[in-house]
């Protein structure tokens, strides 16, 4: 990674959270990641893009935590995480990125 010097203070910092006794680092989106969000035309489209970016961020967190585990295995297991655990990750993801989601519960 290139040292930014004066711009370093503007670089988003990751946030560490503990879920089920495991410390996981949630990495913030970068400007290059966020370009998709700017193309969203509706709230529903934006929410879908945030979810996609969230899943990518969660996978990255586990790739970094478990570098010896094949990515395909992590990708598969991330899809199986229980919803109550996902909520903890999502809260950290939204916080570290300064985002909000408009979610309407329909059960």
RATA-V631041 format. One record per backbone hydrogen bond with DSSP energy under -0.5 kcal/mol. NH is the residue of the N-H (numbers start at 1). CO is the residue of the C=O. If there is no record, write none. Layout:
NH_CO + NH_CO
//
This chain:
6_4 + 7_4 + 8_5 + 9_6 + 10_7 + 11_8 + 15_26 + 17_24 + 19_17 + 19_22 + 22_19 + 24_17 + 24_22 + 26_15 + 26_24 + 27_25 + 33_30 + 34_30 + 35_31 + 36_33 + 37_34 + 38_34 + 39_35 + 39_36 + 40_37 + 46_42 + 47_43 + 48_44 + 49_45 + 50_46 + 51_47 + 52_48 + 53_49 + 54_50 + 55_51 + 56_52 + 57_53 + 58_54 + 59_55 + 60_56 + 61_57 + 62_58 + 63_59 + 64_60 + 65_61 + 66_62 + 67_64 + 69_66 + 73_70 + 74_70 + 75_71 + 76_72 + 77_73 + 78_74 + 79_75 + 80_77 + 81_78 + 85_82 + 86_82 + 87_83 + 88_84 + 89_85 + 90_86 + 91_87 + 92_88 + 93_89 + 94_90 + 95_91 + 96_92 + 97_93 + 98_94 + 98_95 + 99_94 + 103_101 + 104_102 + 105_103
//
